[in-house]
């Protein structure tokens, strides 16, 4: 059982001890999609959704989510993030809103979960603010696309997150 870093010799769950790890600059980028009717995305982009500015509200939710990751995911280390950005890339014709979050820190552990949490909370906020006009929205394709820093170095997703995992 000791092959798993979150399980001790007796099979008990534990937070990984990162005390002896080197402090390095670490960054993670995650993406996800919200697919909706093109008319819904048009209203988001025109800022005509009755609940308010969807993208700015979702951006705030994503940043807040990244900052609260350790409260939401068991065994995540509480981190003093140095940077979180949430950006949106709409494809109006397809009705797809790509959400990209970047999290950065100088610390002993990575920020992949913080970037993924930022994407998830931003996507859920888009859904919440637009569900009255489009209940068919789908949140999908959430994945880590890049991470740098730390002992394992750089990871960059090969190909699209549409492609099946090998």
C-alpha positions as CSV (number, residue, x, y, z in Angstrom):
1,X,0.0,0.0,0.0
2,X,2.9,2.4,0.4
3,X,3.0,2.8,-3.4
4,X,0.2,5.4,-2.9
5,X,1.5,8.7,-1.5
6,X,-1.8,9.4,0.3
7,X,-1.9,6.0,2.2
8,X,0.4,5.0,5.0
9,X,1.8,1.6,5.9
10,X,-1.4,0.7,7.8
11,X,-3.7,1.7,4.9
12,X,-4.8,5.0,6.5
13,X,-5.3,8.1,4.4
14,X,-2.9,10.9,5.1
15,X,-1.8,14.2,3.7
16,X,1.5,13.9,1.9
17,X,4.4,15.4,3.8
18,X,6.1,17.9,1.5
19,X,8.5,19.4,4.1
20,X,11.6,18.1,2.4
21,X,10.6,19.0,-1.1
22,X,12.3,22.0,-2.8
23,X,10.4,25.2,-3.2
24,X,10.1,25.9,-6.9
25,X,7.9,28.1,-9.1
26,X,5.0,25.9,-10.2
27,X,2.3,26.6,-12.6
28,X,-0.7,24.6,-13.9
29,X,-3.1,25.3,-16.7
30,X,-6.5,23.6,-17.0
31,X,-9.3,23.8,-19.4
32,X,-12.9,22.9,-19.7
33,X,-15.9,23.6,-21.9
34,X,-19.5,24.6,-21.5
35,X,-21.5,23.7,-24.5
36,X,-24.8,25.5,-25.0
37,X,-27.2,26.8,-27.6
38,X,-25.5,29.5,-29.8
39,X,-28.2,31.9,-28.7
40,X,-27.3,31.4,-25.1
41,X,-23.7,32.2,-25.8
42,X,-24.7,35.2,-27.8
43,X,-26.6,36.6,-24.8
44,X,-23.6,35.9,-22.5
45,X,-21.3,37.8,-24.9
46,X,-23.8,40.6,-25.3
47,X,-24.1,40.9,-21.5
48,X,-27.8,40.6,-21.8
49,X,-28.4,37.7,-19.4
50,X,-30.8,38.8,-16.7
51,X,-28.7,37.6,-13.8
52,X,-25.8,39.9,-14.8
53,X,-22.4,39.7,-16.4
54,X,-21.9,36.0,-16.7
55,X,-18.2,35.9,-17.6
56,X,-17.0,38.3,-15.0
57,X,-19.0,36.5,-12.3
58,X,-17.6,33.2,-13.5
59,X,-14.1,34.6,-13.5
60,X,-14.5,35.7,-9.8
61,X,-16.0,32.3,-8.9
62,X,-13.1,30.5,-10.6
63,X,-10.5,32.6,-8.7
64,X,-12.4,32.1,-5.4
65,X,-12.6,28.3,-6.1
66,X,-8.9,28.0,-6.7
67,X,-8.3,29.8,-3.4
68,X,-10.6,27.4,-1.5
69,X,-9.4,24.1,-3.1
70,X,-7.9,22.7,0.1
71,X,-11.3,23.2,1.8
72,X,-13.1,21.2,-1.0
73,X,-10.7,18.3,-1.8
74,X,-9.5,16.1,1.0
75,X,-5.8,15.9,1.5
76,X,-5.0,19.0,-0.7
77,X,-2.5,21.3,0.9
78,X,-3.7,24.8,1.7
79,X,-1.6,27.0,-0.5
80,X,-0.7,30.7,-0.7
81,X,-1.3,31.1,-4.4
82,X,0.6,33.9,-6.1
83,X,-1.5,34.1,-9.2
84,X,-4.8,32.8,-10.6
85,X,-6.2,33.8,-13.9
86,X,-9.5,32.6,-15.5
87,X,-10.0,33.3,-19.2
88,X,-12.8,32.6,-21.7
89,X,-12.6,31.7,-25.4
90,X,-16.0,31.6,-27.0
91,X,-16.9,29.8,-30.2
92,X,-20.2,31.6,-31.0
93,X,-21.1,29.5,-34.0
94,X,-20.6,26.2,-32.1
95,X,-22.1,27.4,-28.8
96,X,-18.9,26.4,-27.0
97,X,-17.3,28.4,-24.2
98,X,-13.7,27.3,-23.5
99,X,-12.6,28.1,-20.0
100,X,-8.9,28.2,-19.2
101,X,-7.5,28.7,-15.7
102,X,-3.8,29.3,-14.8
103,X,-2.6,28.9,-11.2
104,X,0.9,29.8,-10.0
105,X,2.9,29.5,-6.8
106,X,6.4,29.3,-5.4
107,X,6.1,26.3,-3.0
108,X,6.7,22.6,-2.3
109,X,3.6,21.2,-4.0
110,X,1.8,21.8,-7.3
111,X,-1.2,23.7,-8.2
112,X,-3.0,21.3,-10.7
113,X,-6.0,20.9,-8.4
114,X,-6.3,24.7,-8.0
115,X,-6.4,25.2,-11.7
116,X,-8.9,22.4,-12.2
117,X,-11.1,23.7,-9.4
118,X,-11.0,27.2,-11.0
119,X,-12.3,25.8,-14.3
120,X,-15.0,23.7,-12.5
121,X,-16.3,26.7,-10.5
122,X,-16.3,29.0,-13.4
123,X,-18.2,26.4,-15.5
124,X,-20.7,25.8,-12.8
125,X,-21.3,29.5,-12.4
126,X,-21.9,29.9,-16.2
127,X,-24.4,27.0,-15.9
128,X,-26.1,28.5,-12.8
129,X,-26.5,32.0,-14.3
130,X,-27.9,30.6,-17.6
131,X,-29.8,27.5,-16.6
132,X,-33.2,29.3,-16.8
133,X,-32.7,29.9,-20.5
134,X,-30.8,26.7,-21.5
135,X,-31.0,23.6,-19.3
136,X,-29.3,21.5,-22.0
137,X,-25.9,23.1,-21.3
138,X,-23.1,20.6,-20.8
139,X,-19.9,20.9,-18.8
140,X,-17.2,18.7,-20.3
141,X,-13.6,18.2,-21.4
142,X,-12.1,19.4,-18.1
143,X,-8.4,18.5,-18.0
144,X,-5.0,19.6,-17.0
145,X,-3.3,20.8,-20.2
146,X,0.1,21.9,-18.8
147,X,2.1,22.0,-15.6
148,X,5.6,23.1,-14.8
149,X,7.9,23.0,-11.8
150,X,8.6,20.5,-9.1
151,X,10.4,17.2,-9.1
152,X,8.4,15.8,-12.0
153,X,9.2,18.8,-14.3
154,X,7.0,19.8,-17.2
155,X,3.9,18.0,-18.4
156,X,2.1,19.1,-21.5
157,X,-1.0,17.3,-22.8
158,X,-0.3,15.8,-26.2
159,X,-3.1,16.5,-28.6
160,X,-6.6,17.7,-27.9
161,X,-8.6,16.9,-24.8
162,X,-11.2,15.6,-27.3
163,X,-8.9,12.6,-28.0
164,X,-9.4,9.4,-26.0
165,X,-6.9,8.8,-23.3
166,X,-4.5,6.1,-24.3
